[in-house]
């Protein structure tokens, strides 16, 4: 039977893949989850190390979808989307960095965004209406989604980003493509952007009228492909090794995908949620009390999230048991001063250039290794250092980071963005009237 999806706020009812992906957010304000999580069988484990990355991804997603998409188009989607590697780079003994920035937008969001764009195109192949894709970004999501959907017929993308809280090159990725991509510069935080997107989906009449869908990790199609690279990372270690995954965390979609991979049978010794001062999840892991709060700006801006939407999915995967989540996930927090010091220390001791989010991960890995020196550590490096050029050059000196051509070419392009207050009524009015 094809996979069904339920809302984390109402587990009794379920919908098919098309509705879960294109509606994105259930009317009850929960998040969609697969009704059943498959455990990979012996045949999978007998061959998983020898498959191409795309074939590995296909086997994983086909098991989750369970026939919801025919084999030929699904295999084509994954092959087309996952056409770049995620290499595991060893920077010290039993210390590895998983480079997730080799896609078109130089960020880990490329995996989910590229797959989702192709899945949505297939799901709407007979729909005469344009699909309007809404996405809130704290930095990298918007660039990945804009890249994935740019020029795709039948789709229009609206990217909401917090004014002054993304790096210059990240902003250029959002605001210079034009065509079917519209950028909204919101006078607020990422949490404001996320709130506006959710308000649009909860306005059922507007959502239907404008044919809205979301490209944030609230969309289950964005999240599932992120499980691919956990399997891919683990198979790059010696056979039998059980990694400790250190995940720089903001909206917690990445860590949710890791838990999903673990439930599918991937052996994992421990997950570590590494955050900056926006530490509501580490605080919950310690106290059992979840208390969202306004986010604070940091140099690791993609993690500046005060109310992570995927927290409800973490709860769901841990059966709403604080003890179970605290056993699977250890939380760590570090401030900007510590992050800057880590950028310098990693370069000095290993020669590796790590950007601010990965630096937070390296700090968390170091804290864990102090008591567990024999563990195989994998730090997820979520974006290319060139996307944070100001910080990198402040710490390592001018010219320390080579800027890839796909970023360098954006520097002189003109920014085009619509100014937007963090007001739901103003946004909904604009969305109802805009010729996007």
N, C-alpha and C positions, 0 to 999 in steps of 0.2 A: 504493500500500500504506500502511495506517495506520502512524503513527509507533510505533516500539518504543523501549524504554528499557533501557540497560545500567547495571551498577554500575561505579563508578570503580575498584573493587577486582577486578573480573572482567569484562572487556570481551567475552568470548566469548559469553555467554548474554544474552538480553534478555527483557523482559516487556512486557505491554501497558499502556496508560494506566491502567486501573483498578487494576492491582496496584501500579504505580509510585506512584500517588497515595495509595491507601488503605493500603498497607504502609508507605509513607514512607521507611523505612530498609531496605536490603537485608540479608539475614542475614549477609553477609560484612563488614558495618560500612562499606561504601562508601557512595556517594551516587548516586542515579539521574541519568542524563544522556540526552538524546535521541540515538538512534542516528545520525541525520543532522540537520545544521543547514542549513535551506534558505537559499539566497541569493535575495533578493527580485528579481523580474524587472522588465523595462522597463515593463510595464503598471502595476506598483505605483508606480514612481518618477514615472510620468506624472501620477498623481493624488494622491499621498500628502499634498501640501500642502493640498488642498481638502477632504479628508474630515473629518468630526467626529472628536473624540478617540476615542470609542467605536468608530467604524468603522475607524479606524487600528488600534486594538487588536485588533479582530476579524480584520483582514487578517493581522496578525502571528501571532496565536495559531493561526489556522486553517492557516497555512502550516506551523507547527511541528507541530501535531497531525496534519496530513495525513489527515483523514478519520476520526480516532479518535472524534470526536463529530460528529453530524450538524449541518448548517449552522444550522437553526432554533434548537435549544436552545443551541448555542454562541454564536450572535449575541445571543440573549437574555441569556445569562450576562454577556457583556461589556458590553452596553448597560445592564444593571441595576447592574453593579459599578462601572463607570467613569462615574458620573453627576456628577462634579465635575471641575474643571479643574486643570491644573498650569501656571500662568502663568510666563513668563520675565520677570523684573523687572530692568531695567538700572539699576545703582546707580552706575556710572562708565563712561567710554568703554571699550568692549569688555570690560566686567566685568558679568556677569549672575548673578542668583540664580534657580534653578529652585525655585519654592515647591511643595513636595510635601505640604503640610499642610492642604489644603482639604477633606479627607474627614472622615467622622464622628468619628474619634478624633484628628484633628489631627496625623497622622503619615504618613510615606510608606508605612508598612506596610499602610495601608488598601487600596492597589491590589491587592496580592497576597492579603490576607486575604479581601476581599470576593469576588474571583473564585474563590478556592479554596473558600469556603463554598458557593457556588452549584454549582461543579463536583462537590464531594463529595455534595451533596444529589441531583444528577442521577445520579451513579454508584451511589448507594445507594437509589434510588427504589423498588426492589422488595425491599429487605432489611428483614426484620421486627425485627432487633436494633438497639438504639441504638449509634451510633458514638461512641466516646470519643476526643476530640481532646486530645492532650497538647501543651503549648507551654511552652518555657522563654523567659523574657524578661529583658532587661537594662533594660527601660523601656517602649519603645513597642510592641513586638510583641504583648505580652499585651493591651494595651488595644485594639489593632486587631482581634485575633482575637476577644476577648470581645465587642466591638461587632458584628463580622461574624456571629457564630454565636448571639448572644443571642436566645433564643426560637425558634430554628430547630428544628422538630420532628425527633425521631429523633437528635439530637446532644446530647452533654454535653461540656463543656470543662473541663479541669484546667490551670490556669495556675500555673507554678512561677516565683517571683521571689525574688531575693536580699534578705534582710532588711536594711533600712537603706541600701540601695544604689540605690533608685529615688526620684524626687522625690515629694513629698507628693501632688500631683495625679495623677501617673502611678499611684501606689499606689491612689488612690481609683478610678481607672478600672478597676483589676483586681479590687477587693475589695468593690464596692458594688452590682454588678448583680444578684447572686443568681440565682434561677431555675435555669437549666441551667449556670451558671458557678460553678466552685469555685476558690478561690485558695489556693495553698500557699505560705506564707512560709518560705523555706528559710534556715537559719542558715549561710550560706556566700556564695559568689560566683555570678555567672552561669555560669561554667564548671562549677560543681557542679550547677546546675540542668540544664544541657545534658547533663551526664554521667548524671544520673538518668533523663532522658527517653530517652537512648540505651540505657541498661540495660533499660528496660522493653521496648523493641522487640527487643533481642537475646535477651530471655527469650521465646522463640517460643511456648511454651505459654500464658503469661499474655497475650501480645499477641493471640493468637487467641481466648482465652477472653473477654477484655474487649473485643474488637473495636476495637483501638487504631489510631489514626492520628496523625500529627504535623502541627502548623501552623507549625512553624519553617521557616526557609528551607532546611533539609535536605529539605523536601518540594518536589519539582520544580514542583508547581502553585502554590506561593507565589512561586517565583522568576521564572517565565516572564513574568507580567504586569508585572514591574518593568522589562522591556525596553521596554514601551510608551512610557514617558515620556522615554526617551533619543531615540527618533524624534521625539516630540512637541516636545521641547526644540530639537532641531536644526532643525526646520522653522520655528521662530519666529525664527531668524537669517536674515540676507540670503542669498539663493540663492547657492550655491557656497562658503559659509563652512564650514570644517572646525573644529569646536569642540574645545577642551581641556576634558574633563570632570574636575572636581575632586570626589572622592567621599569624604566623611567615612565612615570604615570601622571596623567592629567585627567582625562575623561574616562579612563580605565577600560576602554575598548580593547586595547592591546593585551592587558592582563586577563580580561575575560576570555579572549581567544586562546590564551595559554591554558587556562583552566579547562576550556572545551577540549583542547588537544589532549590534556591529561586524562580527562574522563573517557576519551576515545581509546585510551590504552597507552599513550606515550609515557614512558617512565620518567618522572621528574622528582628529584630529591626535595626541592623547595622552590617556592616563588618568593621573590623579594620585590615589594612595591616601593620604589625609590621616588620620593617627591621632593619638591622644594618646600618653602614655608607654607604653601597651600596643602596642608597635611590632614584634611578631614578624614581620609581613610586610615592612615596610620594611627590617628587618634582613636578612631572607632575600634581598630584591632586591639589597642591597648585597654580601652575602657568599656567597650560594648555599647557606647552611646554615639549615635551618628548625628552630628550637628553641622550642617552646611553653613557656610558663612561667605561674605563677599571675598572675592579673590584679591590677592595682592600681586602687583607687577614684579617680575623678576627677570633675570637674564636668560632663564630657561622658560621662555614665554609660553611654549606649547603646553606646559604643565600648570599654567595659571588658571586653575579651575577650582571654584569654591563649592560647587554643587555638581559633582560628576554624575552624569545621567546613567552610566553603566553600573553604578553601585547596586541598583536593583537587580541587575543580571548576576552580579557576584553573589548577592544574597540568594538568588534563586538556585544557582549552581551549588551553593553550600547549604541548601535546604533551610535557609533562614536561621541557621545555627551559628551564633557568634564564635563558639568554640571551634567548630569545624573550619570556619574561614580563618581564624587566627592560627590554626594548626597548619593550614596549607600556605598561608601568606604571612610573611613578616614585613612590617612596615618600617621605613627609614625616612628621615627628613634632614635636609641640609640647606643652609642659607647661601646667599650669593657669594659671600666672602670665602666660604669653604669650597664652593663650586669653582671660583676663579683659581684658588690654590690648587685644586685637583687638575685643572687644565694644564697648569705649569708643571705639576709633579709628574703626571702621566707622560708628558713630552720629555721631561728630563730623564726619567727612569727607564722608559721603554722606546722613546723615539716616535711614538704614535701620537697623532694629532686628534684629540677628542673634542667634540663640541659640547656646549653647556649641559644638554640633557644626558648625553652619554657620560659626562663628568660626574653628574649626580649618581648615575648608575655605578660608576667605578668607586665612588665613595662608599656606596652601600655594599658593594662586593668586598671592599677592603674590611669593612666592619664585620661582615660575616666570616671572612677568611681568618680573622684573628682568633676565632674559636673553632673553626672548621678548616684547617689548613690543607686537608687532602681533597677537598671537594673541587669538582670541575665547574668553574664559574663561566656563565655566558651572559655578558652585558649586551643588551639590545641598543645599538647605535642607530637612532631613529632618523637622523637627517645629516646631510653633508655639512661639514664645518663652514663652508663658504656662505651658507645661509645666515651665519651669525658673525659676519666679518668684523664688525666693530669690536665685539668682545674678544674674538680670537686675536686680533692685532694688538689690542690693549694688553693682552697677557703674553703673547708669544712674539710680538714685533711685526712690523709691516712686511708683507711678503711671505709670512709663515704659512699661509693657506693659498693654494692655487685655485683660482675661480674657474670652474668648468664653463665652457663656451655657452652652454644653454642657459647659464645664469648671467654671464658677462654681457651677453647680447641684450639683456633687459635694461641695463643701467641707463641708457639714453632714451628709452621709450617713455612716452608721455603717460602719466597716471590719469586714469579716468574713473571716477567714483562718485556715487550719489551720497550726499551727506544725509544721515538719518539719526534722529534722536532715539534714545532707548525707550520709546513709548509704543506700547502695543497698538493703540488705536491709530497712531500715525503710520506705523508699518503696515497694518492691515488695509488702511485706506490706500496707501501707495500700491500695495500688491494688487488690490482690486482694480486699480486704474492704470497701472503701468503697462506700457507697450514693450514688455521684455520679449 
